[in-house]
Amino acid sequence: MECLRFQHIPKTAGSTFTRILERQYAGQKSFQFSGNLKADKKRFEALPEEERENIVLFTGHAPFVTGIEKADQATMITILREPISRVQSYCQYVSEGKVPNLIPDFPQETFDLDRFLESRNAELTNFQTRLLVKNGLTPAFDNMPHSQARDEALDNLFNKISHFGLQEFFDESLIVFSAALNWKTPVYVSVNQRDAANLLPFEKHQVERIVEMNAIDLEVYRLARERFMRIFKSSPLYRVKLKWFQLRNSRTSLTEMQNA
């Protein structure tokens, strides 16, 4: 089986998508990146050689280049999200106390959105672009010209990543992935959904600040969205499969939730 790597960009429906992957590759050896690349490399290297060789699925949070040859040579896929929505979702996640290392500075009880937006947390600023370029998680990224970061991210997304999807078009993305990778058509129930009754209120100046901090991500996403929609609309069969899939998935999801 062809080795696949899913680069999970945080807050892009990656948890739901990972569950789908685990079903597609059930019974196969997998390795999940934790977001701590140094620790992940040690953990990978500590695996028996035979187990490393038999891995066919890599998932989890990791930069574009991991330094693990098997992962870096695997067929790579990813999912992007509209940048403002992604950052707002991340702020919500932190405000709920779900990021342990940030709790001491930003406790749930006294979470200050303005202060968090000025905290220089890397996930608040062009984070999708950071994960799509070679040195995006190093200080060198902050000195990289806007055009260089954009062009490198798009080159990697369009020419080195085999297939990509969009969180806002999740079902359409599954149709594209399934056709390209010869999957069984998946069904799913969304996980990590926000509590609509306790959403952070974003004031105009806060949204403007997020826009300012994500100028590169916004440009990369705009061009990625245009490319994705051209791909999806290029095949009438995709639209037929989408209607059938959404009907089937809605029925299956309802049954699963009733039996949960």
Residue, then its C-alpha position, 0 to 999 in steps of 0.5 A: m500500500e502506498c505510504l500516505r502523510f496527512q499534514h494536520i494544520p490545527k483547526t482545519a477539521g483535522s481530527t474528523f479527517t484523521r478518524i476517516l483516515e484511520r478507517q480507510y487504513a484500518g489494520q495498517k501501521s501508522f505514526q502520529f506526529s504530536g507537534n513536538l518534532k524533536a520528540d517525534k523524531k526520537r520516538f520514530e527512531a526508537l521504533p523497531e526497524e521492521e515497524r518503521e518500514n511497515i508504516v503506511l500512514f503518517t498523521g498529526h501536527a508537523p512542519f512541511v519537512t520533518g527530517i524523517e525520510k519515510a514521512d517526507q517521501a510519502t504521498m502528502i495531503t492536507i486541508l486548509r481553512e479560511p484564515i480568519s475563521r481558523v484563528q478565531s477557532y484557535c482563540q476559542y480553543v485556547s479560551e476554553g482551557k484546551v491548550p495546557n501550556l497556555i493555561p498559566d498565562f491565559p486561564q479560562e476564567t480570565f481569558d483576555l482576547d486582546r492580550f492573547l492576540e498580542s502574545r506573539n503566539a505563532e499560531l495566530t500569525n500566518f500559521q498555515t503558510r508557516l506549515l507549508v514552507k521549509n523554515g516556517l517554524t523558525p525565526a527565519f520566517d519572520n524575516m522572509p519577504h511576503s512574496q517569498a513566503r507566499d510563493e514557496a507555500l503555493d509551490n509546495l501546496f500545488n506541486k509537492i503536496s499531492h492533493f489538498g482540500l478545504q475545511e469550508f468544502f469538507d465534503e467536496s474535499l472528501i470526494v476529491f481525495s477519495a477519487a485520487l487515492n482510490w478510497k471507499t467513500p467515507v462517512y463521518v460525524s464531526v468531532n471537536q465542534r464548538d459550543a455555540a452557546n459559549l462562543l467568544p465575541f470578536e469585536k471589529h478591532q479584533v477581527e481587523r487585527i487578525v486580518e493584519m496578522n494573516a495577510i500572507d495566509l489570506e493570499v495563499y488561501r484565496l489562490a488555493r481556494e480558486r485552484f480547488m474549485r477549478i479542480f472540483k468543477s472540472s469533473p461533472l462526476y464529482r458533483v454527482k458523487l457529492k449529492w449521493f455522498q451527502l445523502r448517504n452520510s446524513r443517514t449514517s451520521l444520524t444512525e451513529m449519533q442515535n446509537a452513541 
